[in-house]
Amino acid sequence: MNVTTWRKSTRSGQGANNCVELARGTDWTGVRDSKAPRETHLMFGGHEFNGFLAAIKTGRMDRKC
C-alpha cells in the first residue's frame, strides 16, 4: 500500500495509549495503531469499513474479559 497521509482519530486523546490512525483512498480505508506504525494494519473496502464502524459503535468489537 502506498499511503502518504495517516491521520489520528479525533477520539484519541492527546498522549493517550489507545490511538488509532486512518488513511483513506478512493475505494479503501486503512486502520493502524499509532504506537506501531510499521506493524501490520487493517485494510477495508468501502462497504467493509462501514460494517466495521457499525460493529464498533454497537459494541460487537468490545473485548470480553
SVG drawing of the C-alpha trace seen along z (x, -y; Angstrom):
<svg xmlns="http://www.w3.org/2000/svg" viewBox="-25 -16 33 29">
<polyline fill="none" stroke="black" stroke-width="0.4" points="0.0,0.0 1.4,-3.4 -0.1,-5.8 1.4,-9.1 -1.2,-10.5 -2.3,-8.8 -4.5,-10.8 -5.1,-10.3 -8.7,-9.6 -10.4,-12.5 -11.5,-10.1 -7.8,-9.6 -6.8,-11.9 -3.5,-13.8 -0.8,-11.4 -3.3,-8.5 -2.1,-4.9 -5.0,-3.8 -4.6,-5.9 -5.9,-4.8 -4.9,-6.3 -6.8,-6.1 -5.7,-6.5 -8.3,-6.7 -8.1,-6.0 -10.8,-6.2 -12.1,-2.7 -10.3,-1.6 -9.6,-2.6 -6.5,-1.6 -6.5,-1.4 -3.4,-1.1 -2.1,-1.5 -0.2,-4.8 2.2,-3.3 3.3,-0.7 3.0,-2.4 5.4,0.1 3.4,3.1 0.6,4.8 -2.6,2.7 -6.1,3.4 -7.4,2.7 -11.1,2.4 -13.0,1.8 -15.8,-0.8 -18.7,1.4 -16.4,3.5 -15.3,0.3 -18.9,-0.8 -19.6,2.6 -16.5,2.4 -17.6,-1.0 -21.1,0.3 -19.7,3.2 -17.6,0.8 -20.5,-1.5 -22.7,1.3 -20.1,2.8 -19.6,6.0 -15.9,5.4 -15.5,4.8 -13.2,7.2 -14.9,9.6 -12.7,10.4"/>
</svg>
